Amino acid sequence: MPELPEVETVRRELHSYIKDLKILDVSFPSGKTLRKPVNWANTPFKVINVSRWGKRLFIDLENDKHLDVSLGMTGFFRFEDSKVEDFKTHDHLCFELSNKKMLIYNDTRRFGWVEFKSSLPVTKGWDPVLSSKDEKKELVKVIKKSQKDLFSFLMDQKYIVGLGNIYVQEALFRAGLNPFKKSYKTSKEKLYLLLDEIESVILEALKYRGTTIINYRSASGSKGGFQNRLNVYGKSKKDECVVCANQLVRIKKARSVTYCSKCQK
Ligand SMILES: [Zn+2]
């Protein structure tokens, strides 16, 4: 599932490709519905900006209209020249652009959506790239009061937006924190370190244009490169910790979580 670095990579590409173009019309090649209907207003709109909050993308249009986008599990965009002759399986939306190109949204599992809105959706939570230092202080206070374990807290989009299984596990490894440690039992110093490590792993992954595990592609069709730099995510019990060479622990609950019992306390 695309997380913040993958969505931000898509945002940057979409922004550079479609800013100042007009979206003329939308068609529905597969005839299948996504999680939400598009509800396009049937009139051309110029693209002013492409923004992001957490894992959500917003294609900001003129007259304060917006396309609210979630890539879900398997959603991605691609560009095609002029009229597409042969659509691919799972091509659900086709946006006709004023430069004669087509922006196509493909989504195998159809957990994503593109929805036309008359106002920008309210954004909440802490975004590791966009939020301020003051918001970090507030977040530490909230974590200190939480009964949840650190892994569950970080996965909850109510407090921190944009993280998923990959970057949560990598940040906990870098901060030397056990995923199942109770949030309120973690010292303030360690929590600040954890938030710093979240920021640094996200920025590093952005540099590599995200992580491709199964099918993530950016809008230009390229894969991410961060999958080669993962320390714990997707590793098995047979793998060794890159720091202490101890065998990693892999626990399967609702999701598989891998960590080093020696380095992460
Ligand atoms: Zn270790």
py3Dmol code that shows the C-alpha trace and the ligand (Angstrom):
import py3Dmol

protein = """\
ATOM      1  CA  MET A   1       0.000   0.000   0.000  1.00  0.00           C
ATOM      2  CA  PRO A   2       1.435   3.396  -0.882  1.00  0.00           C
ATOM      3  CA  GLU A   3       2.532   5.376   2.192  1.00  0.00           C
ATOM      4  CA  LEU A   4       3.645   9.004   2.479  1.00  0.00           C
ATOM      5  CA  PRO A   5       6.882   8.804   0.383  1.00  0.00           C
ATOM      6  CA  GLU A   6       5.139   6.969  -2.454  1.00  0.00           C
ATOM      7  CA  VAL A   7       2.148   9.339  -2.440  1.00  0.00           C
ATOM      8  CA  GLU A   8       4.451  12.384  -2.255  1.00  0.00           C
ATOM      9  CA  THR A   9       6.444  11.051  -5.242  1.00  0.00           C
ATOM     10  CA  VAL A  10       3.197  10.729  -7.206  1.00  0.00           C
ATOM     11  CA  ARG A  11       2.194  14.249  -6.076  1.00  0.00           C
ATOM     12  CA  ARG A  12       5.437  15.809  -7.313  1.00  0.00           C
ATOM     13  CA  GLU A  13       5.095  14.151 -10.715  1.00  0.00           C
ATOM     14  CA  LEU A  14       1.421  14.991 -11.115  1.00  0.00           C
ATOM     15  CA  HIS A  15       2.129  18.582 -10.069  1.00  0.00           C
ATOM     16  CA  SER A  16       4.838  19.006 -12.678  1.00  0.00           C
ATOM     17  CA  TYR A  17       2.811  17.317 -15.442  1.00  0.00           C
ATOM     18  CA  ILE A  18      -0.708  18.660 -14.990  1.00  0.00           C
ATOM     19  CA  LYS A  19      -0.364  22.067 -13.285  1.00  0.00           C
ATOM     20  CA  ASP A  20      -1.908  24.780 -15.498  1.00  0.00           C
ATOM     21  CA  LEU A  21      -3.533  22.201 -17.793  1.00  0.00           C
ATOM     22  CA  LYS A  22      -7.282  21.837 -17.981  1.00  0.00           C
ATOM     23  CA  ILE A  23      -9.137  18.644 -17.214  1.00  0.00           C
ATOM     24  CA  LEU A  24     -11.748  18.619 -19.955  1.00  0.00           C
ATOM     25  CA  ASP A  25     -13.713  15.503 -19.206  1.00  0.00           C
ATOM     26  CA  VAL A  26     -13.690  12.167 -17.415  1.00  0.00           C
ATOM     27  CA  SER A  27     -14.626   8.762 -18.830  1.00  0.00           C
ATOM     28  CA  PHE A  28     -14.934   5.323 -17.248  1.00  0.00           C
ATOM     29  CA  PRO A  29     -13.193   2.684 -19.395  1.00  0.00           C
ATOM     30  CA  SER A  30     -13.774  -0.368 -17.145  1.00  0.00           C
ATOM     31  CA  GLY A  31     -17.350   0.535 -16.278  1.00  0.00           C
ATOM     32  CA  LYS A  32     -16.591  -0.520 -12.701  1.00  0.00           C
ATOM     33  CA  THR A  33     -17.076   1.743  -9.693  1.00  0.00           C
ATOM     34  CA  LEU A  34     -14.381   2.710  -7.186  1.00  0.00           C
ATOM     35  CA  ARG A  35     -15.004   3.129  -3.459  1.00  0.00           C
ATOM     36  CA  LYS A  36     -16.534   6.554  -4.129  1.00  0.00           C
ATOM     37  CA  PRO A  37     -18.099   7.967  -7.317  1.00  0.00           C
ATOM     38  CA  VAL A  38     -16.187  10.764  -9.073  1.00  0.00           C
ATOM     39  CA  ASN A  39     -19.174  13.140  -9.397  1.00  0.00           C
ATOM     40  CA  TRP A  40     -17.305  15.238 -11.976  1.00  0.00           C
ATOM     41  CA  ALA A  41     -19.096  18.537 -12.634  1.00  0.00           C
ATOM     42  CA  ASN A  42     -19.112  18.023 -16.427  1.00  0.00           C
ATOM     43  CA  THR A  43     -17.291  21.255 -17.124  1.00  0.00           C
ATOM     44  CA  PRO A  44     -13.563  21.866 -17.769  1.00  0.00           C
ATOM     45  CA  PHE A  45     -11.424  22.939 -14.796  1.00  0.00           C
ATOM     46  CA  LYS A  46      -7.863  24.216 -14.787  1.00  0.00           C
ATOM     47  CA  VAL A  47      -5.413  22.506 -12.383  1.00  0.00           C
ATOM     48  CA  ILE A  48      -3.926  25.069  -9.982  1.00  0.00           C
ATOM     49  CA  ASN A  49      -1.860  22.816  -7.761  1.00  0.00           C
ATOM     50  CA  VAL A  50      -1.436  19.233  -6.546  1.00  0.00           C
ATOM     51  CA  SER A  51      -1.163  18.968  -2.768  1.00  0.00           C
ATOM     52  CA  ARG A  52      -1.000  16.158  -0.217  1.00  0.00           C
ATOM     53  CA  TRP A  53      -1.934  15.403   3.372  1.00  0.00           C
ATOM     54  CA  GLY A  54      -0.792  12.039   4.761  1.00  0.00           C
ATOM     55  CA  LYS A  55      -1.669   9.451   2.131  1.00  0.00           C
ATOM     56  CA  ARG A  56      -4.310  11.665   0.480  1.00  0.00           C
ATOM     57  CA  LEU A  57      -3.714  13.646  -2.691  1.00  0.00           C
ATOM     58  CA  PHE A  58      -5.638  16.756  -3.651  1.00  0.00           C
ATOM     59  CA  ILE A  59      -5.712  17.960  -7.240  1.00  0.00           C
ATOM     60  CA  ASP A  60      -6.655  21.593  -6.608  1.00  0.00           C
ATOM     61  CA  LEU A  61      -8.730  23.097  -9.401  1.00  0.00           C
ATOM     62  CA  GLU A  62      -9.810  26.641 -10.229  1.00  0.00           C
ATOM     63  CA  ASN A  63     -12.864  28.092  -8.426  1.00  0.00           C
ATOM     64  CA  ASP A  64     -11.874  26.271  -5.230  1.00  0.00           C
ATOM     65  CA  LYS A  65     -12.838  22.863  -6.560  1.00  0.00           C
ATOM     66  CA  HIS A  66     -10.748  19.792  -5.763  1.00  0.00           C
ATOM     67  CA  LEU A  67     -10.218  16.191  -6.710  1.00  0.00           C
ATOM     68  CA  ASP A  68      -9.760  14.212  -3.505  1.00  0.00           C
ATOM     69  CA  VAL A  69      -7.613  11.152  -4.284  1.00  0.00           C
ATOM     70  CA  SER A  70      -6.791   8.023  -2.314  1.00  0.00           C
ATOM     71  CA  LEU A  71      -4.627   5.404  -4.022  1.00  0.00           C
ATOM     72  CA  GLY A  72      -5.975   2.728  -1.654  1.00  0.00           C
ATOM     73  CA  MET A  73      -3.935  -0.468  -1.895  1.00  0.00           C
ATOM     74  CA  THR A  74      -3.105  -0.659  -5.592  1.00  0.00           C
ATOM     75  CA  GLY A  75      -4.099   2.625  -7.267  1.00  0.00           C
ATOM     76  CA  PHE A  76      -1.736   4.423  -9.652  1.00  0.00           C
ATOM     77  CA  PHE A  77      -1.807   7.039 -12.401  1.00  0.00           C
ATOM     78  CA  ARG A  78      -0.201   6.956 -15.804  1.00  0.00           C
ATOM     79  CA  PHE A  79      -0.184   9.199 -18.838  1.00  0.00           C
ATOM     80  CA  GLU A  80      -1.072   8.177 -22.376  1.00  0.00           C
ATOM     81  CA  ASP A  81      -0.777  10.151 -25.588  1.00  0.00           C
ATOM     82  CA  SER A  82      -3.979  11.405 -27.231  1.00  0.00           C
ATOM     83  CA  LYS A  83      -6.893   8.999 -27.537  1.00  0.00           C
ATOM     84  CA  VAL A  84      -6.188   5.669 -25.864  1.00  0.00           C
ATOM     85  CA  GLU A  85      -7.003   2.808 -28.221  1.00  0.00           C
ATOM     86  CA  ASP A  86      -6.554  -0.122 -25.885  1.00  0.00           C
ATOM     87  CA  PHE A  87      -7.311   0.433 -22.261  1.00  0.00           C
ATOM     88  CA  LYS A  88      -5.712  -1.983 -19.813  1.00  0.00           C
ATOM     89  CA  THR A  89      -7.601  -4.155 -17.357  1.00  0.00           C
ATOM     90  CA  HIS A  90      -8.441  -2.110 -14.238  1.00  0.00           C
ATOM     91  CA  ASP A  91      -8.264   1.252 -16.047  1.00  0.00           C
ATOM     92  CA  HIS A  92     -11.218   2.804 -14.215  1.00  0.00           C
ATOM     93  CA  LEU A  93     -10.895   6.546 -14.890  1.00  0.00           C
ATOM     94  CA  CYS A  94      -9.577   8.472 -17.874  1.00  0.00           C
ATOM     95  CA  PHE A  95      -9.105  12.236 -17.546  1.00  0.00           C
ATOM     96  CA  GLU A  96      -8.911  14.082 -20.826  1.00  0.00           C
ATOM     97  CA  LEU A  97      -6.315  16.867 -20.573  1.00  0.00           C
ATOM     98  CA  SER A  98      -6.054  20.095 -22.562  1.00  0.00           C
ATOM     99  CA  ASN A  99      -2.610  19.093 -23.960  1.00  0.00           C
ATOM    100  CA  LYS A 100      -4.236  16.136 -25.748  1.00  0.00           C
ATOM    101  CA  LYS A 101      -2.859  13.639 -23.216  1.00  0.00           C
ATOM    102  CA  MET A 102      -4.863  11.326 -21.013  1.00  0.00           C
ATOM    103  CA  LEU A 103      -4.348  10.818 -17.289  1.00  0.00           C
ATOM    104  CA  ILE A 104      -5.476   7.310 -16.431  1.00  0.00           C
ATOM    105  CA  TYR A 105      -6.266   5.917 -12.997  1.00  0.00           C
ATOM    106  CA  ASN A 106      -5.748   2.155 -12.695  1.00  0.00           C
ATOM    107  CA  ASP A 107      -6.589   0.228  -9.514  1.00  0.00           C
ATOM    108  CA  THR A 108      -6.627  -3.592  -9.373  1.00  0.00           C
ATOM    109  CA  ARG A 109      -8.285  -3.914  -5.987  1.00  0.00           C
ATOM    110  CA  ARG A 110     -10.460  -0.776  -6.234  1.00  0.00           C
ATOM    111  CA  PHE A 111      -9.880   0.395  -2.644  1.00  0.00           C
ATOM    112  CA  GLY A 112      -8.901   3.836  -3.935  1.00  0.00           C
ATOM    113  CA  TRP A 113     -11.011   6.685  -5.242  1.00  0.00           C
ATOM    114  CA  VAL A 114     -10.970  10.040  -7.047  1.00  0.00           C
ATOM    115  CA  GLU A 115     -13.788  12.311  -5.898  1.00  0.00           C
ATOM    116  CA  PHE A 116     -14.761  15.798  -7.099  1.00  0.00           C
ATOM    117  CA  LYS A 117     -15.355  18.175  -4.188  1.00  0.00           C
ATOM    118  CA  SER A 118     -16.495  21.763  -3.792  1.00  0.00           C
ATOM    119  CA  SER A 119     -14.224  22.395  -0.807  1.00  0.00           C
ATOM    120  CA  LEU A 120     -10.909  21.044   0.453  1.00  0.00           C
ATOM    121  CA  PRO A 121     -11.477  18.200   2.952  1.00  0.00           C
ATOM    122  CA  VAL A 122     -10.519  18.956   6.562  1.00  0.00           C
ATOM    123  CA  THR A 123      -7.075  17.564   7.345  1.00  0.00           C
ATOM    124  CA  LYS A 124      -6.132  16.379  10.830  1.00  0.00           C
ATOM    125  CA  GLY A 125      -3.184  14.651  12.507  1.00  0.00           C
ATOM    126  CA  TRP A 126       0.585  15.110  12.297  1.00  0.00           C
ATOM    127  CA  ASP A 127       2.179  14.883   8.848  1.00  0.00           C
ATOM    128  CA  PRO A 128       5.924  14.146   9.218  1.00  0.00           C
ATOM    129  CA  VAL A 129       6.781  16.403   6.275  1.00  0.00           C
ATOM    130  CA  LEU A 130       4.193  19.194   6.510  1.00  0.00           C
ATOM    131  CA  SER A 131       3.531  19.693  10.249  1.00  0.00           C
ATOM    132  CA  SER A 132       5.305  22.249  12.445  1.00  0.00           C
ATOM    133  CA  LYS A 133       7.684  21.753  15.399  1.00  0.00           C
ATOM    134  CA  ASP A 134       4.984  22.936  17.825  1.00  0.00           C
ATOM    135  CA  GLU A 135       2.661  20.221  16.595  1.00  0.00           C
ATOM    136  CA  LYS A 136       5.398  17.703  17.408  1.00  0.00           C
ATOM    137  CA  LYS A 137       5.366  18.818  21.050  1.00  0.00           C
ATOM    138  CA  GLU A 138       1.584  18.376  21.200  1.00  0.00           C
ATOM    139  CA  LEU A 139       1.882  14.935  19.645  1.00  0.00           C
ATOM    140  CA  VAL A 140       4.425  13.776  22.258  1.00  0.00           C
ATOM    141  CA  LYS A 141       1.918  14.751  24.979  1.00  0.00           C
ATOM    142  CA  VAL A 142      -0.783  12.669  23.287  1.00  0.00           C
ATOM    143  CA  ILE A 143       1.485   9.622  22.904  1.00  0.00           C
ATOM    144  CA  LYS A 144       2.498   9.892  26.595  1.00  0.00           C
ATOM    145  CA  LYS A 145      -1.171   9.429  27.556  1.00  0.00           C
ATOM    146  CA  SER A 146      -1.910   6.537  25.210  1.00  0.00           C
ATOM    147  CA  GLN A 147      -2.483   2.975  26.453  1.00  0.00           C
ATOM    148  CA  LYS A 148      -1.742   1.623  22.973  1.00  0.00           C
ATOM    149  CA  ASP A 149       1.532  -0.031  22.074  1.00  0.00           C
ATOM    150  CA  LEU A 150       3.826   2.095  19.905  1.00  0.00           C
ATOM    151  CA  PHE A 151       3.189   0.094  16.723  1.00  0.00           C
ATOM    152  CA  SER A 152      -0.613   0.494  16.985  1.00  0.00           C
ATOM    153  CA  PHE A 153      -0.319   4.174  17.876  1.00  0.00           C
ATOM    154  CA  LEU A 154       1.866   4.951  14.864  1.00  0.00           C
ATOM    155  CA  MET A 155      -0.434   3.028  12.510  1.00  0.00           C
ATOM    156  CA  ASP A 156      -3.507   5.006  13.670  1.00  0.00           C
ATOM    157  CA  GLN A 157      -4.163   7.753  11.079  1.00  0.00           C
ATOM    158  CA  LYS A 158      -6.039   9.780  13.707  1.00  0.00           C
ATOM    159  CA  TYR A 159      -2.766  11.031  15.211  1.00  0.00           C
ATOM    160  CA  ILE A 160      -0.043  10.578  12.615  1.00  0.00           C
ATOM    161  CA  VAL A 161      -0.940  10.623   8.943  1.00  0.00           C
ATOM    162  CA  GLY A 162       0.885   8.957   6.085  1.00  0.00           C
ATOM    163  CA  LEU A 163       2.581   6.066   7.849  1.00  0.00           C
ATOM    164  CA  GLY A 164       1.851   2.396   7.255  1.00  0.00           C
ATOM    165  CA  ASN A 165       3.472  -0.921   8.031  1.00  0.00           C
ATOM    166  CA  ILE A 166       6.735  -0.228   6.187  1.00  0.00           C
ATOM    167  CA  TYR A 167       7.827   3.093   7.679  1.00  0.00           C
ATOM    168  CA  VAL A 168       6.393   2.419  11.159  1.00  0.00           C
ATOM    169  CA  GLN A 169       8.589  -0.677  11.518  1.00  0.00           C
ATOM    170  CA  GLU A 170      11.650   1.033  10.055  1.00  0.00           C
ATOM    171  CA  ALA A 171      11.282   4.108  12.314  1.00  0.00           C
ATOM    172  CA  LEU A 172      10.874   1.941  15.448  1.00  0.00           C
ATOM    173  CA  PHE A 173      14.034   0.031  14.489  1.00  0.00           C
ATOM    174  CA  ARG A 174      16.006   3.249  13.983  1.00  0.00           C
ATOM    175  CA  ALA A 175      14.772   4.646  17.309  1.00  0.00           C
ATOM    176  CA  GLY A 176      15.637   1.391  19.144  1.00  0.00           C
ATOM    177  CA  LEU A 177      12.071   0.969  20.395  1.00  0.00           C
ATOM    178  CA  ASN A 178      10.184  -2.307  20.731  1.00  0.00           C
ATOM    179  CA  PRO A 179       6.968  -2.136  18.622  1.00  0.00           C
ATOM    180  CA  PHE A 180       4.954  -3.614  21.498  1.00  0.00           C
ATOM    181  CA  LYS A 181       6.185  -1.250  24.205  1.00  0.00           C
ATOM    182  CA  LYS A 182       3.296   0.696  25.746  1.00  0.00           C
ATOM    183  CA  SER A 183       3.255   4.272  24.509  1.00  0.00           C
ATOM    184  CA  TYR A 184       2.793   5.832  27.967  1.00  0.00           C
ATOM    185  CA  LYS A 185       5.767   3.856  29.343  1.00  0.00           C
ATOM    186  CA  THR A 186       8.122   5.404  26.771  1.00  0.00           C
ATOM    187  CA  SER A 187      10.215   8.378  27.931  1.00  0.00           C
ATOM    188  CA  LYS A 188       9.666  11.805  26.380  1.00  0.00           C
ATOM    189  CA  GLU A 189      13.241  11.814  25.104  1.00  0.00           C
ATOM    190  CA  LYS A 190      12.676   8.502  23.332  1.00  0.00           C
ATOM    191  CA  LEU A 191       9.402   9.760  21.845  1.00  0.00           C
ATOM    192  CA  TYR A 192      11.128  12.850  20.404  1.00  0.00           C
ATOM    193  CA  LEU A 193      13.798  10.540  18.996  1.00  0.00           C
ATOM    194  CA  LEU A 194      11.065   8.349  17.482  1.00  0.00           C
ATOM    195  CA  LEU A 195       9.422  11.337  15.756  1.00  0.00           C
ATOM    196  CA  ASP A 196      12.841  12.472  14.494  1.00  0.00           C
ATOM    197  CA  GLU A 197      13.472   8.988  13.099  1.00  0.00           C
ATOM    198  CA  ILE A 198      10.042   8.982  11.426  1.00  0.00           C
ATOM    199  CA  GLU A 199      10.947  12.261   9.711  1.00  0.00           C
ATOM    200  CA  SER A 200      14.355  11.001   8.650  1.00  0.00           C
ATOM    201  CA  VAL A 201      13.156   7.635   7.292  1.00  0.00           C
ATOM    202  CA  ILE A 202      10.385   9.386   5.351  1.00  0.00           C
ATOM    203  CA  LEU A 203      12.801  11.952   3.859  1.00  0.00           C
ATOM    204  CA  GLU A 204      15.296   9.225   2.971  1.00  0.00           C
ATOM    205  CA  ALA A 205      12.583   7.108   1.314  1.00  0.00           C
ATOM    206  CA  LEU A 206      11.468  10.204  -0.630  1.00  0.00           C
ATOM    207  CA  LYS A 207      14.988  10.582  -1.948  1.00  0.00           C
ATOM    208  CA  TYR A 208      14.676   7.046  -3.341  1.00  0.00           C
ATOM    209  CA  ARG A 209      11.201   7.823  -4.682  1.00  0.00           C
ATOM    210  CA  GLY A 210       9.486   5.422  -2.291  1.00  0.00           C
ATOM    211  CA  THR A 211       9.359   1.680  -1.766  1.00  0.00           C
ATOM    212  CA  THR A 212       8.024  -0.839  -4.274  1.00  0.00           C
ATOM    213  CA  ILE A 213       7.066  -4.128  -2.632  1.00  0.00           C
ATOM    214  CA  ILE A 214       4.568  -5.521  -5.118  1.00  0.00           C
ATOM    215  CA  ASN A 215       3.123  -3.073  -7.561  1.00  0.00           C
ATOM    216  CA  TYR A 216       3.701   0.553  -6.596  1.00  0.00           C
ATOM    217  CA  ARG A 217       4.567   2.785  -9.551  1.00  0.00           C
ATOM    218  CA  SER A 218       4.870   6.546  -9.677  1.00  0.00           C
ATOM    219  CA  ALA A 219       2.930   8.525 -12.301  1.00  0.00           C
ATOM    220  CA  SER A 220       5.903   8.293 -14.683  1.00  0.00           C
ATOM    221  CA  GLY A 221       5.794   4.503 -14.314  1.00  0.00           C
ATOM    222  CA  SER A 222       9.004   4.151 -12.305  1.00  0.00           C
ATOM    223  CA  LYS A 223       9.476   1.882  -9.294  1.00  0.00           C
ATOM    224  CA  GLY A 224      10.718   3.091  -5.921  1.00  0.00           C
ATOM    225  CA  GLY A 225      14.233   2.272  -4.726  1.00  0.00           C
ATOM    226  CA  PHE A 226      13.901   2.219  -0.937  1.00  0.00           C
ATOM    227  CA  GLN A 227      12.991  -1.508  -0.774  1.00  0.00           C
ATOM    228  CA  ASN A 228      16.739  -2.254  -0.963  1.00  0.00           C
ATOM    229  CA  ARG A 229      17.390  -0.206   2.175  1.00  0.00           C
ATOM    230  CA  LEU A 230      14.845  -1.739   4.557  1.00  0.00           C
ATOM    231  CA  ASN A 231      16.214  -3.101   7.848  1.00  0.00           C
ATOM    232  CA  VAL A 232      13.212  -4.930   9.305  1.00  0.00           C
ATOM    233  CA  TYR A 233      10.093  -4.616   7.157  1.00  0.00           C
ATOM    234  CA  GLY A 234       9.446  -7.838   5.215  1.00  0.00           C
ATOM    235  CA  LYS A 235      12.401  -9.632   6.832  1.00  0.00           C
ATOM    236  CA  SER A 236      12.019 -13.113   8.322  1.00  0.00           C
ATOM    237  CA  LYS A 237      13.235 -14.829  11.494  1.00  0.00           C
ATOM    238  CA  LYS A 238      16.127 -16.198   9.452  1.00  0.00           C
ATOM    239  CA  ASP A 239      17.402 -12.696   8.788  1.00  0.00           C
ATOM    240  CA  GLU A 240      19.956 -11.043  11.024  1.00  0.00           C
ATOM    241  CA  CYS A 241      19.835  -7.568  12.539  1.00  0.00           C
ATOM    242  CA  VAL A 242      22.101  -5.256  10.531  1.00  0.00           C
ATOM    243  CA  VAL A 243      23.398  -3.686  13.762  1.00  0.00           C
ATOM    244  CA  CYS A 244      24.015  -6.592  16.189  1.00  0.00           C
ATOM    245  CA  ALA A 245      23.649  -9.702  13.950  1.00  0.00           C
ATOM    246  CA  ASN A 246      21.045 -11.107  16.349  1.00  0.00           C
ATOM    247  CA  GLN A 247      18.252 -13.082  14.641  1.00  0.00           C
ATOM    248  CA  LEU A 248      15.200 -10.919  14.080  1.00  0.00           C
ATOM    249  CA  VAL A 249      11.839 -11.592  15.745  1.00  0.00           C
ATOM    250  CA  ARG A 250       8.752 -11.756  13.531  1.00  0.00           C
ATOM    251  CA  ILE A 251       5.350 -11.632  15.177  1.00  0.00           C
ATOM    252  CA  LYS A 252       2.175 -12.160  13.208  1.00  0.00           C
ATOM    253  CA  LYS A 253      -0.936 -10.507  14.621  1.00  0.00           C
ATOM    254  CA  ALA A 254      -3.284  -8.588  12.323  1.00  0.00           C
ATOM    255  CA  ARG A 255      -0.066  -7.699  10.483  1.00  0.00           C
ATOM    256  CA  SER A 256       3.435  -9.126  10.580  1.00  0.00           C
ATOM    257  CA  VAL A 257       5.836  -7.074  12.660  1.00  0.00           C
ATOM    258  CA  THR A 258       9.589  -7.678  12.570  1.00  0.00           C
ATOM    259  CA  TYR A 259      12.095  -6.252  15.047  1.00  0.00           C
ATOM    260  CA  CYS A 260      15.362  -6.933  16.872  1.00  0.00           C
ATOM    261  CA  SER A 261      14.789  -7.942  20.506  1.00  0.00           C
ATOM    262  CA  LYS A 262      18.346  -6.867  21.387  1.00  0.00           C
ATOM    263  CA  CYS A 263      18.409  -3.407  19.802  1.00  0.00           C
ATOM    264  CA  GLN A 264      14.747  -2.492  20.343  1.00  0.00           C
ATOM    265  CA  LYS A 265      13.719  -2.177  23.996  1.00  0.00           C
TER     266      LYS A 265
END
"""
ligand_1 = """\
1
ZN
Zn 19.992 -5.748 16.748
"""
view = py3Dmol.view(width=600, height=400)
view.addModel(protein, "pdb")
view.setStyle({"model": 0}, {"cartoon": {"style": "trace"}})
view.addModel(ligand_1, "xyz")
view.setStyle({"model": 1}, {"stick": {}})
view.zoomTo()
view.show()
